Amino acid sequence: MKATIWHNPKCGTSRKTLAILEDTPDVDLTVIEYLKNPPTRAKLEQLFHDAGMTPQDGLRVRGSPAEELGLTKENASADDILDAMAREPILIERPLVETDKGVKLCRPQELVHELL
C-alpha cells in the first residue's frame, strides 16, 4: 500500500504517526516535510475534500499566525484560508496522511490505522 504523510518533524503527533507508518509492513511510504516542500493550493483542496474536511478544519491555530491574519474569524472564507496555507504552510494542521483508502488528519495518531 502506498502512503504519503505531510510531516513536520518538530511535531510529536506527526513523529508518532510516522513511526506507525514505518512500523507497518508493506507500506510504500513517502514523507513530505510540508514546511520545506509545501503542497500547492490545489493539493490542499484535494486533501481536505478527500478527508471530508473544510479548510477551517485543517487550519492550525496554535503556533501559527492564523489569528493575526484574521483566519479564525467566522467571515474567513475557505478560499482565503487555502490561499494563506499555500503561502504560509505553518497554517496547515498536521499530520495529514493519504493512502488508497483516503485521507485523514491524524490527530490523535491512532487515526492513521483507519487508512491502513
Steps between C-alpha positions, in 0.01 A plus 500: 500500500622849417483765771601864510540697821513879499741514791655748741793335683468750787145379577466207743170382350651510154804301615279239669283470188811458286626227734172308462529524122866392504418202726215380280603223260453550126459879514676684220549827687561850368588760762450863404628760742232747407675802654789445257287370209154648543203355316343709230167666560340243268658212693375643830153534356512135385633375835231679701227390259614137515519518880147642521638812665469870439809718479387642836523146646857474371613840626771493764432777748744422781853604413398668177402851386141389424341740747711799396409431137130501587458136397326394822212744453162369384518705182832345390422315179630161397677669209673748732617216723626286211685796349662576836598135553661487157703813587575406863497121551538542878123559485436137401403270787701180502549221427292434194529144368384384158463134393286308251235488773475878530640795690496580872630763732660258745441677829524288706756285321293182545265625227761394245398136559169575321700563182708182514 
